[in-house]
């Protein structure tokens, strides 16, 4: 099967949204702010906001750090 560029872009954006929603859910379940999470991961609050909005994805290493922070994975 051959996928179009728009199909691939839709998939990538969908994954970003799912990851972002999960980060937000985990963060809110702990009752911590975006700023506290950002400080714990050594990133800016705006980075966390972009992840949660599905506008940017954390890289593989950062995903591992996020999973360790939340005790999931």
C-alpha positions as CSV (number, residue, x, y, z in Angstrom):
1,X,0.0,0.0,0.0
2,X,1.3,3.5,-0.9
3,X,0.5,6.3,1.5
4,X,0.2,9.9,0.4
5,X,2.1,12.7,2.1
6,X,-1.2,13.9,3.6
7,X,-1.9,10.5,5.1
8,X,1.5,10.4,6.7
9,X,1.2,13.9,8.0
10,X,-2.2,13.1,9.5
11,X,-0.8,10.0,11.2
12,X,2.2,11.9,12.7
13,X,-0.1,14.7,14.0
14,X,-2.5,12.1,15.5
15,X,0.4,10.5,17.3
16,X,1.5,13.9,18.6
17,X,-2.0,14.6,19.9
18,X,-2.2,11.2,21.7
19,X,1.2,11.6,23.3
20,X,0.4,15.2,24.4
21,X,-3.0,14.2,25.9
22,X,-1.3,11.4,27.8
23,X,1.4,13.7,29.2
24,X,-1.3,16.2,30.2
25,X,-3.4,13.4,31.9
26,X,-0.4,12.1,33.8
27,X,0.6,15.6,34.9
28,X,-2.8,16.5,36.0
29,X,-3.3,13.3,37.9
30,X,-0.1,14.2,39.9
31,X,-1.5,17.7,40.4
32,X,1.6,19.4,39.1
33,X,1.9,22.4,36.8
34,X,3.5,22.5,33.4
35,X,6.3,24.6,35.0
36,X,7.0,22.0,37.6
37,X,7.1,19.2,35.0
38,X,9.3,21.3,32.8
39,X,11.8,22.1,35.6
40,X,12.0,18.4,36.5
41,X,12.8,17.5,32.8
42,X,15.1,20.5,32.3
43,X,13.0,22.0,29.5
44,X,10.9,25.2,29.2
45,X,7.3,25.4,30.2
46,X,6.5,26.3,26.6
47,X,8.0,23.0,25.5
48,X,5.6,21.1,27.8
49,X,2.7,23.2,26.5
50,X,3.6,22.4,22.9
51,X,3.7,18.6,23.7
52,X,0.4,18.8,25.5
53,X,-1.2,20.7,22.5
54,X,0.1,18.1,20.1
55,X,2.2,20.7,18.3
56,X,5.5,19.1,19.0
57,X,6.7,15.6,20.0
58,X,9.3,14.8,22.6
59,X,12.2,12.8,21.2
60,X,12.9,9.2,22.1
61,X,15.3,10.0,25.0
62,X,12.8,12.6,26.4
63,X,10.0,10.1,26.2
64,X,12.1,7.8,28.3
65,X,12.7,10.6,30.8
66,X,9.0,11.5,30.9
67,X,8.1,7.8,31.4
68,X,10.6,7.6,34.3
69,X,9.3,10.7,35.8
70,X,5.7,9.4,35.9
71,X,6.7,5.9,36.7
72,X,5.2,4.4,33.6
73,X,6.6,2.5,30.6
